[in-house]
């Protein structure tokens, strides 16, 4: 079994010094509880197999295995080592209260070490141990067993992390990559309060321990980014074994995922069921596009692809025979300068680290020679990669990576020529050689202002310390991802309060969404200067100007465009009258080209009662236009048809024809992932016709409002959308 699990002992100080803070600010205990809550959320919702124990010191009573009546007093083992669950999360949120009793944090560390040692006996798969101490170190302590504690942590390889007051000294020269020394920390408890002599003594002792065991310390203000590290890798990397082919030369190599997009496990999506004894499942049925909506078994179906008006069937065997087949390989296609491979060309969701086959000295020497040659010539390898026999070939580059302890090749996927989309935009006429649009040429002052804005927003030099040294802001390695923590927060709230609305974003997480204040100040200065350099004047259009474009756009696809009054009047006139009526072909049905005009033509005929049939045809056209729309391409046209249908149903006192349709149509929209069009219907107020609009309607205003906000439950998939009839479209033209 791979030893990839971690045992964590969380030690929390609930003594009186942890419950002190200026008015309006969070106490150290509140910040610590929120930090512990984040650790447990991450462990739970990522389905981690790590085990967590909770130890409190400063408690009024004593409850731990080392209690002998004199030593290790006021320390309680609140939760034994186990997988994080909602019971532990509920305990942290509701049962942790400050006390009036001091506790010894060194004794608490000894209790944690003892519990980790005994709790892991007989358990397999644990590769690391960690102790996380939350305390402002304001309680008395004894250092008689200091050397024993250090030796025990070194022998058991237990990692120590301390989250408490800011222990940085002004003269410290710490590594920038250390999260505990980051200048970008924000939020949490106050750091401005003067430290007591007891705290300074505790800090000195903790620093000594951390130096001996290579531990890390974080201030309360920096706890949030620090906590993002407390998720150990759950999967042991498996090597992708392949031969690196360079002509006739083959080098045995192994590929490991160096960087991979982190995705949340989502097994919690299927944890709700009315009957908890029955596992939830999906039910999907297929139906023919006929009046009866005849159900068809999956085995009796075959996929088809349209070629013109012909449907070409494609079975699974046909797909397998036509599928491209390739052999597993990593083959060099050529070499090029590294400058030719731009960063924006990288594809995929990760980077692969390629090293020589373990134990193969000849392969290591050959690969090392290739890596150093690429590094010295500033070149990269263009290679073809096939992960397995049933995988599609990929194009990518291998670039050298050399460190003091190791060297390797990094693989990054590149696009094929067909994958690249070139977007050409006209450049500003900056040079004198460009004669076109010289009036758009920016001035030197404008160019300088824009250059300054770009330099100001450069994150690589955004932070500046007291000595004037600049460093990078929002380093990916040190930046917390608030997206995951927000999901954890919502899931936890939904379990505890299933009927309440989702909570507001945690202030600690919200504060991390704000950019560095110094960067914002410099940005605001630059943008204020830009507002003066780039002067904008509003150009008013002449309202009375009549152009050919206005004439052609008099009536748009909605049928409600503004144009000459004569054009508008024609829509309300008798469409069968006049010279145009003599030459125009008689409309027999609502077509797909001009559905609004066809519908109005049908219902306006004299001595004819075609309203019901015309409504059915119009309803069918609305559904077709929406379903055939690519994204929201034809939504405006469909909305114009819907408005006309609703308006005429009110005029003709036939509200039931519209209300029956809109109820069915809403269900279709929800099942076909067209919720955006339904939101458009609500926004345009084209839902049910109420009694207030038409006395013949049986729908009250309250029922109409409930229908707008209610959800539609669809147990089975509705019939598939009808393909547009190409012949009908040509006839309409």
Secondary structure in CASP SS format (residue, H / E / C, confidence):
PFRMAT SS
TARGET T0000
AUTHOR 0000-0000-0000
METHOD secondary structure of the structure
MODEL  1
X C 1.00
X C 1.00
X C 1.00
X C 1.00
X E 1.00
X E 1.00
X E 1.00
X E 1.00
X E 1.00
X E 1.00
X E 1.00
X E 1.00
X E 1.00
X C 1.00
X C 1.00
X H 1.00
X H 1.00
X H 1.00
X H 1.00
X C 1.00
X C 1.00
X C 1.00
X C 1.00
X C 1.00
X C 1.00
X C 1.00
X C 1.00
X H 1.00
X H 1.00
X H 1.00
X H 1.00
X H 1.00
X H 1.00
X H 1.00
X H 1.00
X H 1.00
X H 1.00
X H 1.00
X H 1.00
X H 1.00
X H 1.00
X H 1.00
X H 1.00
X H 1.00
X H 1.00
X C 1.00
X C 1.00
X C 1.00
X C 1.00
X C 1.00
X E 1.00
X E 1.00
X E 1.00
X E 1.00
X E 1.00
X E 1.00
X E 1.00
X C 1.00
X C 1.00
X C 1.00
X C 1.00
X C 1.00
X E 1.00
X C 1.00
X C 1.00
X C 1.00
X C 1.00
X C 1.00
X C 1.00
X C 1.00
X C 1.00
X C 1.00
X C 1.00
X C 1.00
X E 1.00
X E 1.00
X E 1.00
X E 1.00
X E 1.00
X E 1.00
X E 1.00
X E 1.00
X E 1.00
X C 1.00
X C 1.00
X H 1.00
X H 1.00
X H 1.00
X H 1.00
X H 1.00
X H 1.00
X H 1.00
X H 1.00
X H 1.00
X C 1.00
X C 1.00
X C 1.00
X C 1.00
X C 1.00
X C 1.00
X C 1.00
X C 1.00
X C 1.00
X C 1.00
X H 1.00
X H 1.00
X H 1.00
X H 1.00
X H 1.00
X H 1.00
X H 1.00
X H 1.00
X H 1.00
X H 1.00
X H 1.00
X H 1.00
X H 1.00
X H 1.00
X H 1.00
X C 1.00
X C 1.00
X C 1.00
X C 1.00
X C 1.00
X C 1.00
X E 1.00
X E 1.00
X E 1.00
X E 1.00
X E 1.00
X E 1.00
X E 1.00
X E 1.00
X E 1.00
X C 1.00
X C 1.00
X C 1.00
X C 1.00
X C 1.00
X C 1.00
X C 1.00
X C 1.00
X C 1.00
X C 1.00
X C 1.00
X H 1.00
X H 1.00
X H 1.00
X H 1.00
X H 1.00
X H 1.00
X H 1.00
X H 1.00
X H 1.00
X H 1.00
X H 1.00
X C 1.00
X E 1.00
X E 1.00
X E 1.00
X E 1.00
X E 1.00
X E 1.00
X E 1.00
X C 1.00
X C 1.00
X C 1.00
X C 1.00
X C 1.00
X C 1.00
X C 1.00
X C 1.00
X C 1.00
X C 1.00
X C 1.00
X C 1.00
X C 1.00
X C 1.00
X H 1.00
X H 1.00
X H 1.00
X C 1.00
X C 1.00
X C 1.00
X C 1.00
X C 1.00
X C 1.00
X C 1.00
X C 1.00
X C 1.00
X C 1.00
X C 1.00
X C 1.00
X C 1.00
X C 1.00
X C 1.00
X H 1.00
X H 1.00
X H 1.00
X H 1.00
X H 1.00
X H 1.00
X H 1.00
X H 1.00
X H 1.00
X H 1.00
X H 1.00
X H 1.00
X H 1.00
X H 1.00
X H 1.00
X H 1.00
X H 1.00
X C 1.00
X C 1.00
X E 1.00
X E 1.00
X E 1.00
X E 1.00
X H 1.00
X H 1.00
X H 1.00
X H 1.00
X H 1.00
X H 1.00
X H 1.00
X H 1.00
X C 1.00
X C 1.00
X C 1.00
X C 1.00
X C 1.00
X C 1.00
X C 1.00
X C 1.00
X C 1.00
X C 1.00
X C 1.00
X C 1.00
X E 1.00
X E 1.00
X E 1.00
X E 1.00
X E 1.00
X E 1.00
X E 1.00
X C 1.00
X C 1.00
X E 1.00
X E 1.00
X E 1.00
X E 1.00
X E 1.00
X E 1.00
X E 1.00
X E 1.00
X E 1.00
X E 1.00
X E 1.00
X E 1.00
X C 1.00
X C 1.00
X C 1.00
X C 1.00
X C 1.00
X C 1.00
X H 1.00
X H 1.00
X H 1.00
X H 1.00
X C 1.00
X C 1.00
X C 1.00
X C 1.00
X C 1.00
X C 1.00
X C 1.00
X C 1.00
X C 1.00
X C 1.00
X C 1.00
X C 1.00
X C 1.00
X C 1.00
X C 1.00
X E 1.00
X E 1.00
X C 1.00
X C 1.00
X C 1.00
X C 1.00
X C 1.00
X C 1.00
X C 1.00
X E 1.00
X E 1.00
X C 1.00
X H 1.00
X H 1.00
X H 1.00
X C 1.00
X C 1.00
X E 1.00
X E 1.00
X E 1.00
X E 1.00
X E 1.00
X C 1.00
X C 1.00
X E 1.00
X E 1.00
X E 1.00
X E 1.00
X E 1.00
X C 1.00
X H 1.00
X H 1.00
X H 1.00
X H 1.00
X H 1.00
X H 1.00
X H 1.00
X C 1.00
X C 1.00
X C 1.00
X C 1.00
X C 1.00
X C 1.00
X E 1.00
X E 1.00
X E 1.00
X E 1.00
X E 1.00
X E 1.00
X E 1.00
X E 1.00
X E 1.00
X H 1.00
X H 1.00
X H 1.00
X C 1.00
X C 1.00
X H 1.00
X H 1.00
X H 1.00
X E 1.00
X E 1.00
X E 1.00
X E 1.00
X E 1.00
X E 1.00
X E 1.00
X E 1.00
X E 1.00
X E 1.00
X E 1.00
X C 1.00
X C 1.00
X C 1.00
X C 1.00
X H 1.00
X H 1.00
X H 1.00
X H 1.00
X H 1.00
X H 1.00
X H 1.00
X H 1.00
X H 1.00
X H 1.00
X H 1.00
X H 1.00
X H 1.00
X H 1.00
X H 1.00
X H 1.00
X C 1.00
X C 1.00
X E 1.00
X E 1.00
X E 1.00
X E 1.00
X E 1.00
X E 1.00
X E 1.00
X E 1.00
X C 1.00
X C 1.00
X C 1.00
X C 1.00
X C 1.00
X C 1.00
X C 1.00
X E 1.00
X E 1.00
X E 1.00
X E 1.00
X E 1.00
X E 1.00
X E 1.00
X E 1.00
X E 1.00
X C 1.00
X C 1.00
X C 1.00
X C 1.00
X E 1.00
X E 1.00
X E 1.00
X E 1.00
X E 1.00
X E 1.00
X E 1.00
X E 1.00
X C 1.00
X C 1.00
X H 1.00
X H 1.00
X H 1.00
X C 1.00
X C 1.00
X C 1.00
X C 1.00
X C 1.00
X C 1.00
X C 1.00
X C 1.00
X C 1.00
X C 1.00
X C 1.00
X C 1.00
X C 1.00
X C 1.00
X C 1.00
X C 1.00
X C 1.00
X C 1.00
X H 1.00
X H 1.00
X H 1.00
X C 1.00
X C 1.00
X C 1.00
X H 1.00
X H 1.00
X H 1.00
X H 1.00
X H 1.00
X H 1.00
X H 1.00
X H 1.00
X H 1.00
X H 1.00
X H 1.00
X H 1.00
X H 1.00
X C 1.00
X C 1.00
X H 1.00
X H 1.00
X H 1.00
X C 1.00
X E 1.00
X E 1.00
X C 1.00
X C 1.00
X C 1.00
X C 1.00
X C 1.00
X E 1.00
X E 1.00
X C 1.00
X C 1.00
X C 1.00
X C 1.00
X C 1.00
X C 1.00
X C 1.00
X C 1.00
X C 1.00
X C 1.00
X H 1.00
X H 1.00
X H 1.00
X H 1.00
X H 1.00
X H 1.00
X H 1.00
X H 1.00
X H 1.00
X H 1.00
X H 1.00
X H 1.00
X H 1.00
X H 1.00
X H 1.00
X C 1.00
X C 1.00
X C 1.00
X C 1.00
X C 1.00
X C 1.00
X C 1.00
X C 1.00
X C 1.00
X C 1.00
X H 1.00
X H 1.00
X H 1.00
X H 1.00
X H 1.00
X H 1.00
X C 1.00
X C 1.00
X C 1.00
X C 1.00
X H 1.00
X H 1.00
X H 1.00
X H 1.00
X H 1.00
X H 1.00
X H 1.00
X H 1.00
X H 1.00
X H 1.00
X H 1.00
X H 1.00
X H 1.00
X H 1.00
X H 1.00
X H 1.00
X H 1.00
X C 1.00
X C 1.00
X C 1.00
X C 1.00
X C 1.00
X C 1.00
X C 1.00
X C 1.00
X C 1.00
X C 1.00
X C 1.00
X C 1.00
X C 1.00
X C 1.00
X H 1.00
X H 1.00
X H 1.00
X H 1.00
X H 1.00
X C 1.00
X C 1.00
X C 1.00
X C 1.00
X C 1.00
X C 1.00
X C 1.00
X C 1.00
X C 1.00
X C 1.00
X C 1.00
X C 1.00
X H 1.00
X H 1.00
X H 1.00
X H 1.00
X H 1.00
X H 1.00
X H 1.00
X H 1.00
X C 1.00
X C 1.00
X C 1.00
X C 1.00
X C 1.00
X H 1.00
X H 1.00
X H 1.00
X H 1.00
X H 1.00
X H 1.00
X C 1.00
X C 1.00
X C 1.00
X C 1.00
X C 1.00
X C 1.00
X C 1.00
X C 1.00
X C 1.00
X C 1.00
X C 1.00
X H 1.00
X H 1.00
X H 1.00
X H 1.00
X H 1.00
X H 1.00
X H 1.00
X H 1.00
X H 1.00
X C 1.00
X C 1.00
X C 1.00
X C 1.00
X C 1.00
X C 1.00
X C 1.00
X H 1.00
X H 1.00
X H 1.00
X H 1.00
X H 1.00
X H 1.00
X H 1.00
X H 1.00
X H 1.00
X H 1.00
X H 1.00
X H 1.00
X H 1.00
X H 1.00
X H 1.00
X H 1.00
X H 1.00
X H 1.00
X C 1.00
X C 1.00
X C 1.00
X C 1.00
X C 1.00
X C 1.00
X H 1.00
X H 1.00
X H 1.00
X H 1.00
X H 1.00
X H 1.00
X H 1.00
X H 1.00
X H 1.00
X H 1.00
X H 1.00
X H 1.00
X H 1.00
X H 1.00
X H 1.00
X H 1.00
X H 1.00
X C 1.00
X C 1.00
X C 1.00
X H 1.00
X H 1.00
X H 1.00
X H 1.00
X H 1.00
X H 1.00
X H 1.00
X H 1.00
X H 1.00
X H 1.00
X H 1.00
X H 1.00
X H 1.00
X H 1.00
X H 1.00
X H 1.00
X H 1.00
X C 1.00
X C 1.00
X C 1.00
X H 1.00
X H 1.00
X H 1.00
X H 1.00
X H 1.00
X H 1.00
X H 1.00
X H 1.00
X H 1.00
X C 1.00
X C 1.00
X C 1.00
X C 1.00
X C 1.00
X C 1.00
X C 1.00
X C 1.00
X C 1.00
X C 1.00
X C 1.00
X C 1.00
X C 1.00
X C 1.00
X C 1.00
X C 1.00
X C 1.00
X H 1.00
X H 1.00
X H 1.00
X H 1.00
X H 1.00
X H 1.00
X H 1.00
X H 1.00
X H 1.00
X C 1.00
X C 1.00
X C 1.00
X C 1.00
X C 1.00
X C 1.00
X C 1.00
X C 1.00
X C 1.00
X C 1.00
X C 1.00
X C 1.00
X C 1.00
X C 1.00
X C 1.00
X C 1.00
X H 1.00
X H 1.00
X H 1.00
X H 1.00
X H 1.00
X H 1.00
X H 1.00
X C 1.00
END
